Amino acid sequence: MYLEWKSSYELGIDKVDKQHMRLVALINRLDESHRDDKGRDTVETVFQGLMDYCNYHFVVEEMVMKNHGYREYDNHKIKHGLFIEKIKTYKSEYLKGDITSLLKTIDYLNSWLIEHIMVEDRQYVPVLKEKFH
């Protein structure tokens, strides 16, 4: 399912918005590699690239939150960790031959990312705007 970036997802923090746009593009690339039947190796490479970029984004986001004393830092970090564990589980299931796990992953990524941006990430905007502007 193609995920279209909307201006309503923007937080007004250029660096974070660009990272979120990149995550959307990677999710779409994972979906496309599956739909276009690019093969398991390609899907696995895209999957790993998505996970790597998520980890990078989370580290950057968490570092800024922590450095600015964001009071919900611990809870936000826990949510990132749970997300990564869920994606690792889906990837493991896919690598064991469960094709449906890839579809579940794409659905989960689409809903989780938008929900996370619109609810969780919006809560830190006042703290991070100070850092990135």
N, C-alpha and C positions, 0 to 999 in steps of 0.2 A: 504494500500500500504506500503510494507516494506521499511524502510529507512535504507540504508547501510552507515555506517560511512566510510569516505574516508580520507586518510592522507592529502589530499588537503584542508580539513576543519580545520586542526590544525592551531592554531595561534602561537604555539611555547611557550605558557604559560601553563605549565603542569596543574596547578590547574584549570584554565578556560577550557582547552581542556577536562579534565576529567569530569567537570560539563556538558559540551556540549555533551560528549559521553553518560552521564547518561540521559540527556534530550532525545537524540535519542532513547535510550533503553526504556524509558518511553512511548514515542510516539509509538514505535513498540508494546509495551505491551498493549496499548490502542487498537491499531488496531487488535492485536491477540485476545484480550478478546471479541471484537465484532465479528470477523470472526469465532472464535471457539464457538460462541453462549454461552458464559459463564453466561449470565443472566444480568439483569439490575443492581442488587446490585454490582456485580463484576465490571462491566463497570463503575458504579458510583464511586466506591472506587479507581479504577485505574485513572479515570478522576481527582478526587480530589487530589490524590497523585502527579499527573503530575502538576496540578496547584500549589500545595504547593511547589514543587521543583522549578518550574519556579520563584515563588516569592522569594524563598531563593536565587537562583542564581542571580536574578536581584538585590536584596539587596546587596549581596557581590560585584557584579560588580560595582554597582553605588557608593558604599562606597569607593571603591578603586579609581574610577574615580574622585570623589569629593575630596578625600584626596590628590590627586596628581594634582589637578587643571586642569583636562581635560576640555578644552574649549568647547567641544560639549556635556558636561555632561547633561545640561538641555534638549537638543533635544533628546539625547539617552534615558533619563529617560521618556520622553513623549512617545517615541515609545514603551518602555516597558509597560507603562500604557495602551496604546491603544491595545496592544496585549492582556493583561490580561482582559480588558473589552470585547474584541471580544470572547475570550475563555469562559468567564462567560456567555455571551449571548448564545453561542452554547450549553453550558452545561444546561442552563435553558431551552432551546428549547428541548433538549434531554429528560430532566426530565419531560417535559410536553407531551412526547410521540412521538416527531418528530425524528424518527430513522435517517432520511436523514441528520439531523444536526450533527450526529456523524461522518458520512462520510465526510461532509463538514469540520468538525473540523480536522480530520486526514489529509485531503488534505491541509488545511490551515497551520497546524502545520509543515508538511513536507516542504512546500515551504517557509514559513516565517522563520523557523529556519535556513535553509541553506542560504537564502538570507541575513538574519541578520548577520550570522557569516561571510560570504564572503565579505560583503560590510561594514556594520555598525561596527562590532566588529574589523575588520582589521584596522580601523582608530585609535583605541585606543591602538593598540599593542605597539608602542614605549613607551607610558606612563606606561602601566601595566607590561611590561617585567621588568622594573626597580623594581617593587614591589615584583614580584613573583620569581625572580631569585636571 
